[in-house]
Amino acid sequence: MAQVTAKQAVAALSDFANGAGWNERQEFAELVQDEHRTLQQGIFRLFLLTCQEWAKCEEGQYDLRNEVTVQQSKKILETLGGVYVPLI
């Protein structure tokens, strides 16, 4: 299987998020649960690292379209105390 680049993965996920309805988004979340548990850990780490990048945004670097994303990412990281997730 060919290695997917980060840029390709982001493009595919963006395309999916842009066109997916509620049912498809729910199916995505459910299908991730079927992945190998080590892969689930890696996916979660990826999501947390993405939250970490959003949380770095200062006022003026975001607007109403992604304000909730930035603010909730900051709350998630405050609650968790960081992004450390061991890959076992």
C-alpha positions in Angstrom: 0.0 0.0 0.0 1.3 3.4 -0.9 2.1 5.8 1.9 -0.3 8.7 2.1 1.3 12.1 2.8 0.0 14.5 5.5 -1.1 16.9 2.7 -3.1 14.1 1.0 -4.7 13.0 4.3 -5.8 16.5 5.1 -7.2 17.0 1.7 -9.2 13.7 1.9 -10.5 14.5 5.4 -11.4 18.1 4.4 -13.3 16.7 1.3 -15.1 14.2 3.6 -16.0 16.8 6.2 -17.2 19.3 3.6 -19.6 16.8 1.9 -20.6 14.6 4.8 -23.9 14.8 6.5 -24.6 13.9 10.1 -25.0 10.1 9.3 -21.7 9.9 7.5 -19.9 11.8 10.3 -21.4 9.4 12.8 -20.4 6.4 10.7 -16.8 7.8 10.6 -16.7 8.0 14.4 -18.1 4.5 14.7 -15.7 3.0 12.1 -12.7 4.5 13.9 -13.8 2.3 16.8 -13.2 -0.8 14.5 -9.6 0.1 13.9 -6.8 -1.7 15.8 -6.5 -0.4 19.4 -3.0 0.8 18.8 -4.2 2.7 15.7 -7.0 4.2 17.7 -4.4 5.5 20.1 -2.5 7.0 17.2 -5.6 8.6 15.7 -6.5 10.1 19.1 -3.0 11.5 19.4 -3.4 13.0 15.9 -6.7 14.6 17.0 -5.1 16.1 20.1 -2.1 17.4 18.2 -4.6 19.1 15.9 -6.3 20.6 18.9 -3.0 21.8 20.1 -2.4 23.7 16.9 -5.9 25.3 17.0 -5.3 26.2 20.6 -2.3 28.2 19.6 -4.4 30.7 17.6 -4.6 34.1 19.2 -7.5 36.5 18.8 -7.4 37.9 15.3 -6.1 34.7 13.9 -9.6 33.1 13.8 -13.1 34.4 13.1 -16.7 33.2 13.7 -16.3 30.3 11.3 -13.7 28.5 13.5 -14.0 30.4 16.9 -15.7 27.5 18.6 -13.0 25.1 17.3 -10.2 27.3 18.7 -11.9 27.9 22.1 -13.0 24.3 22.6 -9.5 23.1 21.7 -8.1 25.3 24.4 -10.6 23.9 26.9 -9.8 20.3 25.9 -6.1 20.9 26.4 -6.6 22.7 29.7 -8.7 19.8 30.9 -6.3 17.1 29.8 -3.2 19.0 30.9 -1.5 18.6 27.5 -1.3 16.2 24.6 0.8 13.3 25.8 -0.7 10.1 24.7 1.6 7.1 24.8 1.8 4.9 21.8 1.9 1.4 23.2 
